[in-house]
Amino acid sequence: MGSHGEHGLTTDHLPSPIGALARPRQVMVVLACFTATLSAALIYDVLPPIMTDLARHFGGGDAGAFRAQLAGTLPLFGVMIGGLLSGPAIERFALRPTLLVAMVLFGMTGSAPARASA
């Protein structure tokens, strides 16, 4: 039986998006969701202990502290912008090309600080 809303409507006729996937793909979707959440949570577990060293690396003072705090803030802006753009991109270009472009962009932006300090 489907769930009944306040108006007595059922959801029996609605297909489940994850139900259409094969079992191994269902597991991959669930793991991907946990991985993204875990990665975002790690920002706040890893950065606070090294924030003073990071601020010193960026020149110290208020400017260094501001730049160090951007290390925790900017990834979340990427998540927000990516969330807004990914749906239309997937509809237009399909899932696989969108994921590949996202992975390349993530790799390029994630390694940019290493290239900039070299």
N, C-alpha and C positions, 0 to 999 in steps of 0.2 A: 504494500500500500504506500502511496505517496503521502507527503506531508500536506496537511490541510491548512490553508491560511485563514484569516478571519472571515473571508467571504465564501468558504467552503470549496475553494479551487484546489485541485490536486496538481502535483508536479510529475505524475506518472508518465506523461507523454513527452517530457523534456529529456533529451539525451544528455548523458554526462560527458563532458569533454574528455575527462581522463579515462572514462570507461571505454572509449573507442580505441585506446592505445593498447598494444600488447603488454603483457605483464612486465617484461624487462624495461620497457620504455616508461611504464608507470613508476617503477622504482627510480629510474633516472630523473624523472620530473620531481619526485619528492626529494631526492637527494640534492638536486639543483636548488630547490627552494631553501633547504636547510643550509646549504653551503653559502648562498648569498646572504642569508640572515646572520650566519656565523661570521662571515667576513666583515660585515658592517659592525657587528658587536665587538670584534677584535680591535677595531680602531680605538675604542674607548678603554680597552684593557691594556693595550700595548703602549699607547702614547703617553698617558699621564706620568708614568715613572721616568720617562726620558724627556719630558717637556722642557725642563731647565737646561739640559744638555743641548737639546735641539735649538732653543732660543739662543744659547751661547754660540752655537754653530752658525746661526744666521746673523751674527753681529752683536748680540746682546741688547740690553735696553728695551725700550718699548717697541721699537721696530723689529727686533729679533723675536720678542715674545709674540708679536702680531703674526709674523711669518710662521712661527712654530704652531700657532693655533690654526692657521690655515691648513696645516697638514691633516687636521681632523675634520675641518669644515668642507673643504673643496670636494672630497670624495662623495659627500652627501649631496652636494649640488649636482654632481655627475649622475647620481642615482635618480634624483628628481627629474633632470632633463632627459635622461635615458628612458625613464618610465613614460614620459609624455611622448617621446619620439618613437619608441620601439613598436607600439601597436600599429600606427600608420605605416611604418617601414615594413613590418612583417606582412601587412595586408598588400602592400604594393610590390615588394620584392621577394616575398616568401621567407620562411623561417631560417633556413640554412644560410643564405647569403647575408641576411641581417646579423645572425650570430657571428659569422666569420668576420664581418666588418667591425662588429662590436669588440671581438677579441683582439683584432689588430689595433684598434684605437686604444683599448685598455693597455695593451702591451707598450704602445708608443708613449702614452701619457704616463704610465707607471714607471717607465725607464727614463723619462725626460730629466728628472733631477740628477740621475747618475751621469748622464751625458753633459749636463750643464755645469756640474762641478769638476769635470775632468779637464 
